[in-house]
Amino acid sequence: MMEQGNWRLGSLVFSSSILCISLLLLCFSVSAAQGYKNYTVGESLGWYDTLQKPTVNYQKWVADKDFSLGDFLIFNTDSNHSIVQTYNFTTYKRCDYNDAQDDDTIEWSAADPSSTSPQPVTMAVPLVKEGMNYFFSGDYDGEQCKFGQHFKINVTYGQGLPPSLKSPSKDAPAPANPNSGDDESAPDTTVPSNFNNPKESSDDDKVESGSVSLSVFPKLFRREMNGILLLLGVNLLFLIV
């Protein structure tokens, strides 16, 4: 009877081990398949100031999102609104692209104030540097920026950069103090009191890219294998007893 009891216990432990291993492998597969994300800035409202789109509020838009290296921000706007990315909080606070340093600020799309018929603009901006990333529209003496067309995000390492985004540009000097924006006031923003946070959801905030940087697999695999080996060790002790 004792041997039969031990056999049943061993069988139960073995079955539990198989289940745990399967769950761990499933978690590993899901984690690896998540890939990088594309975020459409402002969702259906696009990238505009509150003078043109009174209900935009990019601070609320970023509030529930996590941004990592390798993700993309998709800006849908027009040729009368610029897209400026900077790692310099002072540049961001002033809403001024003209005084920016070349190595810490990029103008992805310039505005054309002289245009009487603005043309649609769609720009995909990759996140290639950890820490605080600031975005604003820098034309019309900073008017668009001061009227809500700006936001800041904290970019984490995540899975690291995919090979397609690894270039000398990612080695540009980082901001002197990535957290400098936390203790300083952001640009003044005029937000209507009747603002309604955009609720339209789309697949843009979900996984878009199927590519996964291979450099992330060893780290994830080691973590999962450590869990599997620990479970096997515990189960082996049960079988010996």
TACORZI-V525668 format. One record per residue. RES is the residue in three letters. BURIAL is + if it has 24 or more other C-alpha atoms within 12 Angstrom, else -. Layout:
res->(RES/RES)
burial->(BURIAL/BURIAL)
This chain:
res->(MET/MET/GLU/GLN/GLY/ASN/TRP/ARG/LEU/GLY/SER/LEU/VAL/PHE/SER/SER/SER/ILE/LEU/CYS/ILE/SER/LEU/LEU/LEU/LEU/CYS/PHE/SER/VAL/SER/ALA/ALA/GLN/GLY/TYR/LYS/ASN/TYR/THR/VAL/GLY/GLU/SER/LEU/GLY/TRP/TYR/ASP/THR/LEU/GLN/LYS/PRO/THR/VAL/ASN/TYR/GLN/LYS/TRP/VAL/ALA/ASP/LYS/ASP/PHE/SER/LEU/GLY/ASP/PHE/LEU/ILE/PHE/ASN/THR/ASP/SER/ASN/HIS/SER/ILE/VAL/GLN/THR/TYR/ASN/PHE/THR/THR/TYR/LYS/ARG/CYS/ASP/TYR/ASN/ASP/ALA/GLN/ASP/ASP/ASP/THR/ILE/GLU/TRP/SER/ALA/ALA/ASP/PRO/SER/SER/THR/SER/PRO/GLN/PRO/VAL/THR/MET/ALA/VAL/PRO/LEU/VAL/LYS/GLU/GLY/MET/ASN/TYR/PHE/PHE/SER/GLY/ASP/TYR/ASP/GLY/GLU/GLN/CYS/LYS/PHE/GLY/GLN/HIS/PHE/LYS/ILE/ASN/VAL/THR/TYR/GLY/GLN/GLY/LEU/PRO/PRO/SER/LEU/LYS/SER/PRO/SER/LYS/ASP/ALA/PRO/ALA/PRO/ALA/ASN/PRO/ASN/SER/GLY/ASP/ASP/GLU/SER/ALA/PRO/ASP/THR/THR/VAL/PRO/SER/ASN/PHE/ASN/ASN/PRO/LYS/GLU/SER/SER/ASP/ASP/ASP/LYS/VAL/GLU/SER/GLY/SER/VAL/SER/LEU/SER/VAL/PHE/PRO/LYS/LEU/PHE/ARG/ARG/GLU/MET/ASN/GLY/ILE/LEU/LEU/LEU/LEU/GLY/VAL/ASN/LEU/LEU/PHE/LEU/ILE/VAL)
burial->(-/-/-/-/-/-/-/-/-/-/-/-/+/+/-/-/+/-/-/-/-/-/-/+/-/-/-/+/-/-/-/+/-/-/+/+/+/+/+/+/+/+/+/+/+/+/+/+/+/+/-/-/+/+/+/+/+/+/+/+/+/+/-/-/+/+/+/+/+/+/+/+/+/+/+/+/+/+/+/+/+/+/+/+/+/+/+/+/+/+/+/+/+/+/+/+/+/-/-/+/-/-/-/+/+/+/+/+/+/+/+/-/-/-/-/-/-/-/-/-/+/-/+/-/+/+/+/+/+/+/+/+/+/+/+/+/+/+/+/-/-/+/+/+/+/+/+/+/+/+/+/+/+/+/+/-/-/+/+/+/+/+/-/-/-/-/-/-/-/-/-/-/-/-/+/-/-/+/-/-/+/-/-/-/-/+/+/-/+/+/+/-/-/-/-/-/+/-/-/-/-/-/-/-/+/-/-/-/-/-/-/+/+/-/-/+/-/-/-/+/-/-/-/+/-/-/-/+/-/-/+/-/-/-/+/-/-/-/-/-/-)
